């Protein structure tokens, strides 16, 4: 179990870093555009991630994922240090909650990628700049990387659970 526990810990830390990066990029990107108006001349318009529902959903999923990854990283550190799971009930939580949380993070990444593709298809980028879309696409990519790390970690957690608890009975 020692090697698997260390790999699990590394994946949890990597997932946490990816999701924190995703949240940081997502919340700091803005788009400033000058829009020609018939009545007011050129008007400065500023867009943020919060102007789009899909990006807000991606933020919620990434935020929940990085809080969960922080919790699971602490548990993985204890598991590596002691060489044993914290308790039997926590093992069940590990196995099932990992899968649920990774799917939530995955849907957030999909929402971010989907909206970015839709906004790229607008004629002459009528709403947002390319720089804004590239940043949101990068945030969705980090969210997807966090999803992959969570999913692989869930398989490792299941393997540790299966080896330790199902075959010892």
VOBA-1610 file (N, C-alpha, C; in pm, whole numbers, padded with zeros to 5 digits, always signed):
BEGIN
Unk+00081-00119+00000Unk+00000+00000+00000Unk+00086+00126+00000Unk+00211+00117+00040Unk+00295+00235+00054Unk+00312+00313-00075Unk+00344+00245-00184Unk+00365+00312-00311Unk+00235+00372-00365Unk+00126+00298-00353Unk-00003+00350-00398Unk-00047+00471-00317Unk-00019+00470-00188Unk-00057+00583-00103Unk+00023+00708-00141Unk+00148+00692-00177Unk+00230+00807-00218Unk+00181+00862-00353Unk+00150+00773-00446Unk+00097+00817-00576Unk-00037+00887-00556Unk-00119+00832-00468Unk-00248+00894-00436Unk-00229+01035-00380Unk-00133+01050-00290Unk-00103+01181-00233Unk-00057+01279-00341Unk+00031+01236-00428Unk+00080+01323-00535Unk-00033+01365-00629Unk-00123+01273-00660Unk-00237+01307-00745Unk-00331+01405-00676Unk-00349+01390-00546Unk-00436+01482-00471Unk-00375+01623-00470Unk-00244+01631-00450Unk-00178+01762-00450Unk-00185+01823-00589Unk-00161+01744-00692Unk-00169+01793-00829Unk-00310+01840-00864Unk-00408+01767-00820Unk-00548+01807-00842Unk-00577+01940-00773Unk-00530+01954-00650Unk-00551+02079-00575Unk-00486+02196-00648Unk-00364+02178-00694Unk-00293+02286-00764Unk-00364+02322-00894Unk-00408+02223-00969Unk-00479+02249-01095Unk-00609+02325-01071Unk-00684+02286-00968Unk-00812+02352-00943Unk-00794+02493-00886Unk-00692+02514-00805Unk-00664+02650-00756Unk-00622+02738-00873Unk-00542+02685-00962Unk-00501+02761-01081Unk-00621+02795-01168Unk-00711+02700-01184Unk-00832+02723-01263Unk-00916+02835-01202Unk-00936+02831-01071Unk-01015+02935-01004Unk-00947+03070-01017Unk-00816+03074-01002Unk-00742+03200-01011Unk-00751+03261-01151Unk-00729+03181-01252Unk-00738+03231-01390Unk-00879+03277-01420Unk-00976+03198-01378Unk-01116+03228-01407Unk-01160+03360-01346Unk-01121+03383-01222Unk-01169+03503-01153Unk-01093+03630-01190Unk-00975+03617-01248Unk-00897+03736-01279Unk-00906+03780-01425Unk-00969+03703-01510Unk-00976+03741-01651Unk-01093+03835-01677Unk-01066+03938-01755Unk-01168+04035-01795Unk-01151+04065-01944Unk-01253+04123-02000Unk-01248+04162-02140Unk-01297+04305-02153Unk-01210+04394-02201Unk-01246+04533-02225Unk-01263+04554-02375Unk-01379+04603-02414Unk-01406+04627-02556Unk-01465+04766-02575Unk-01438+04821-02689Unk-01502+04947-02728Unk-01610+04911-02830Unk-01731+04950-02798Unk-01844+04920-02883Unk-01897+05051-02940Unk-01920+05054-03069Unk-01973+05175-03134Unk-02123+05182-03112Unk-02167+05296-03062Unk-02309+05318-03037Unk-02355+05436-03122Unk-02474+05426-03175Unk-02527+05533-03259Unk-02549+05660-03177Unk-02597+05645-03055Unk-02633+05760-02973Unk-02520+05810-02883Unk-02430+05722-02842Unk-02329+05759-02744Unk-02186+05754-02798Unk-02166+05727-02922Unk-02030+05714-02976Unk-01969+05582-02932Unk-01839+05583-02905Unk-01772+05462-02857Unk-01797+05445-02707Unk-01842+05326-02669Unk-01871+05295-02530Unk-01778+05183-02485Unk-01717+05200-02368Unk-01629+05098-02310Unk-01716+04993-02238Unk-01700+04867-02276Unk-01775+04758-02216Unk-01676+04662-02153Unk-01701+04623-02028Unk-01611+04532-01957Unk-01688+04405-01921Unk-01636+04291-01964Unk-01695+04162-01932Unk-01606+04088-01834Unk-01669+04018-01742Unk-01599+03931-01648Unk-01660+03792-01659Unk-01598+03696-01593Unk-01650+03560-01597Unk-01792+03554-01541Unk-01824+03640-01447Unk-01955+03636-01381Unk-02069+03681-01471Unk-02037+03733-01589Unk-02141+03770-01684Unk-02194+03651-01762Unk-02133+03535-01745Unk-02173+03416-01818Unk-02203+03303-01718Unk-02320+03244-01730Unk-02363+03141-01635Unk-02272+03018-01637Unk-02226+02978-01754Unk-02143+02858-01763Unk-02009+02878-01691Unk-01953+02998-01699Unk-01828+03024-01629Unk-01851+03032-01478Unk-01966+03081-01437Unk-01997+03080-01293Unk-02012+02937-01243Unk-02075+02851-01326Unk-02088+02711-01289Unk-01951+02645-01281Unk-01863+02677-01375Unk-01728+02621-01371Unk-01654+02667-01245Unk-01675+02792-01205Unk-01613+02841-01081Unk-01666+02764-00960Unk-01796+02742-00955Unk-01854+02668-00842Unk-01800+02525-00837Unk-01792+02461-00951Unk-01741+02323-00955Unk-01593+02318-00919Unk-01515+02411-00972Unk-01372+02414-00940Unk-01349+02447-00794Unk-01428+02541-00741Unk-01415+02577-00599Unk-01448+02461-00508Unk-01559+02394-00538Unk-01595+02276-00458Unk-01488+02167-00472Unk-01435+02152-00591Unk-01331+02051-00614Unk-01203+02080-00540Unk-01162+02207-00534Unk-01036+02233-00464Unk-01053+02227-00313Unk-01171+02259-00261Unk-01194+02239-00117Unk-01192+02090-00085Unk-01256+02011-00169Unk-01257+01866-00150Unk-01115+01810-00163Unk-01039+01858-00260Unk-00901+01810-00278Unk-00814+01845-00158Unk-00837+01962-00100Unk-00762+01999+00020Unk-00792+01903+00135Unk-00919+01870+00153Unk-00958+01773+00256Unk-00896+01637+00229Unk-00904+01592+00106Unk-00850+01461+00071Unk-00697+01458+00076Unk-00632+01571+00051Unk-00487+01577+00062Unk-00444+01558+00207Unk-00518+01620+00299Unk-00488+01600+00442Unk-00505+01454+00482Unk-00610+01392+00433Unk-00634+01250+00464Unk-00524+01163+00401Unk-00482+01196+00279Unk-00376+01118+00213Unk-00243+01133+00285Unk-00215+01252+00340Unk-00092+01272+00417Unk-00093+01183+00540Unk-00206+01177+00608Unk-00219+01089+00726Unk-00201+00944+00685Unk-00259+00908+00570Unk-00249+00770+00523Unk-00105+00733+00489Unk-00030+00825+00427Unk+00110+00797+00394Unk+00194+00789+00521Unk+00167+00880+00615Unk+00246+00885+00737Unk+00224+00763+00827Unk+00099+00723+00845Unk+00068+00611+00934Unk+00072+00476+00864Unk+00053+00477+00732Unk+00052+00351+00658Unk-00081+00280+00666Unk-00183+00344+00721Unk-00314+00283+00734Unk-00420+00390+00711Unk-00539+00347+00675Unk-00649+00440+00658Unk-00691+00497+00793Unk-00753+00613+00792Unk-00793+00679+00916Unk-00900+00598+00988Unk-01000+00554+00917Unk-01101+00465+00976Unk-01176+00394+00864Unk-01251+00292+00900Unk-01324+00213+00800Unk-01430+00296+00728Unk-01503+00376+00801Unk-01610+00456+00741Unk-01553+00559+00642Unk-01435+00610+00671Unk-01373+00708+00583Unk-01332+00643+00450Unk-01305+00516+00452Unk-01270+00447+00328Unk-01389+00443+00233Unk-01507+00419+00286Unk-01628+00422+00202Unk-01650+00563+00148Unk-01630+00664+00232Unk-01642+00803+00189Unk-01543+00832+00077Unk-01421+00785+00092Unk-01317+00805-00008Unk-01358+00749-00143Unk-01406+00627-00144Unk-01437+00559-00269Unk-01551+00627-00343Unk-01659+00656-00274Unk-01778+00708-00342Unk-01772+00859-00363Unk-01721+00932-00267Unk-01716+01078-00281Unk-01616+01119-00388Unk-01509+01044-00406Unk-01413+01075-00512Unk-01481+01071-00649Unk-01559+00971-00671Unk-01625+00959-00802Unk-01726+01071-00823Unk-01803+01102-00721Unk-01902+01208-00733Unk-01835+01343-00755Unk-01733+01372-00676Unk-01667+01502-00689Unk-01592+01514-00821Unk-01532+01407-00867Unk-01462+01417-00995Unk-01561+01441-01109Unk-01680+01382-01101Unk-01781+01407-01204Unk-01830+01551-01200Unk-01843+01608-01081Unk-01884+01748-01069Unk-01779+01839-01131Unk-01652+01813-01102Unk-01544+01894-01160Unk-01540+01876-01312Unk-01564+01755-01358Unk-01566+01728-01502Unk-01677+01803-01574Unk-01795+01813-01512Unk-01903+01887-01576Unk-01873+02037-01578Unk-01801+02086-01478Unk-01760+02226-01479Unk-01665+02255-01594Unk-01570+02165-01615Unk-01476+02181-01727Unk-01550+02176-01860Unk-01644+02085-01873Unk-01720+02073-01997Unk-01802+02199-02024Unk-01861+02257-01920Unk-01938+02381-01936Unk-01847+02495-01983Unk-01728+02503-01925Unk-01634+02608-01965Unk-01589+02592-02109Unk-01554+02469-02149Unk-01513+02445-02287Unk-01628+02473-02384Unk-01748+02431-02346Unk-01863+02450-02433Unk-01894+02596-02459Unk-01894+02677-02354Unk-01922+02820-02373Unk-01811+02888-02452Unk-01687+02849-02428Unk-01577+02909-02503Unk-01590+02879-02652Unk-01628+02757-02686Unk-01649+02722-02827Unk-01764+02804-02885Unk-01874+02817-02811Unk-01987+02894-02859Unk-01952+03041-02879Unk-01877+03098-02786Unk-01838+03239-02799Unk-01739+03259-02913Unk-01658+03159-02942Unk-01565+03168-03056Unk-01639+03169-03188Unk-01758+03112-03193Unk-01835+03105-03317Unk-01912+03233-03348Unk-01915+03326-03255Unk-01986+03450-03280Unk-01920+03527-03395Unk-01999+03596-03474Unk-01940+03672-03584Unk-01852+03786-03531Unk-01732+03791-03578Unk-01632+03894-03544Unk-01617+03915-03394Unk-01633+03809-03316Unk-01615+03815-03170Unk-01691+03933-03112Unk-01822+03935-03135Unk-01906+04050-03101Unk-01909+04082-02952Unk-01884+03984-02866Unk-01899+04010-02723Unk-01768+04017-02646Unk-01674+03931-02676Unk-01553+03921-02594Unk-01429+03915-02681Unk-01315+03941-02620Unk-01189+03940-02693Unk-01129+03800-02694Unk-01036+03780-02784Unk-00966+03652-02795Unk-00888+03622-02667Unk-00827+03725-02609Unk-00749+03708-02487Unk-00837+03654-02374Unk-00956+03707-02360Unk-01050+03660-02258Unk-01086+03513-02281Unk-01116+03479-02406Unk-01153+03341-02437Unk-01037+03245-02415Unk-00915+03288-02446Unk-00799+03203-02423Unk-00778+03178-02274Unk-00798+03281-02192Unk-00783+03263-02047Unk-00890+03170-01993Unk-01014+03187-02039Unk-01121+03098-01993Unk-01098+02955-02040Unk-01043+02941-02160Unk-01011+02808-02211Unk-00900+02743-02128Unk-00801+02823-02086Unk-00695+02771-02000Unk-00751+02730-01864Unk-00843+02809-01811Unk-00906+02774-01683Unk-00984+02644-01695Unk-01053+02626-01807Unk-01126+02500-01829Unk-01028+02384-01846Unk-00913+02409-01906Unk-00811+02304-01920Unk-00756+02260-01786Unk-00729+02356-01697Unk-00682+02320-01563Unk-00792+02247-01485Unk-00916+02288-01507Unk-01027+02218-01442Unk-01036+02073-01492Unk-01014+02054-01621Unk-01014+01919-01678Unk-00897+01836-01623Unk-00781+01898-01607Unk-00666+01828-01548Unk-00697+01789-01403Unk-00763+01878-01329Unk-00805+01845-01192Unk-00903+01729-01191Unk-00993+01725-01288Unk-01086+01613-01302Unk-01011+01483-01326Unk-00913+01486-01416Unk-00837+01364-01446Unk-00762+01314-01323Unk-00700+01406-01250Unk-00628+01366-01128Unk-00724+01309-01024Unk-00841+01372-01008Unk-00940+01320-00914Unk-00987+01180-00954Unk-01010+01160-01083Unk-01062+01031-01129Unk-00957+00921-01110Unk-00832+00948-01147Unk-00727+00848-01127Unk-00709+00819-00978Unk-00714+00923-00897Unk-00702+00906-00753Unk-00817+00824-00697Unk-00935+00838-00755Unk-01048+00759-00707Unk-01028+00611-00737Unk-00966+00579-00851Unk-00936+00440-00881Unk-00831+00384-00785Unk-00732+00466-00752Unk-00629+00423-00657Unk-00689+00404-00519Unk-00778+00495-00478Unk-00845+00482-00349Unk-00926+00354-00344Unk-00993+00321-00455Unk-01070+00197-00459Unk-00978+00075-00449Unk-00863+00081-00515Unk-00767-00030-00508Unk-00715-00048-00366Unk-00682+00063-00299Unk-00636+00056-00160Unk-00746+00002-00071Unk-00869+00049-00092Unk-00984+00002-00015Unk-01006-00147-00036Unk-01001-00190-00162Unk-01026-00329-00194Unk-00918-00418-00135Unk-00793-00379-00146Unk-00683-00461-00094Unk-00684-00468+00057Unk-00716-00359+00124Unk-00708-00354+00270Unk-00829-00414+00339Unk-00948-00393+00284Unk-01068-00426+00359Unk-01148-00541+00304Unk-01144-00564+00175Unk-01226-00672+00122Unk-01156-00808+00133Unk-01023-00809+00123Unk-00953-00936+00125Unk-00905-00976+00265Unk-00911-00885+00361Unk-00867-00918+00497Unk-00975-00988+00577Unk-01097-00990+00529Unk-01206-01048+00608Unk-01199-01198+00616
//
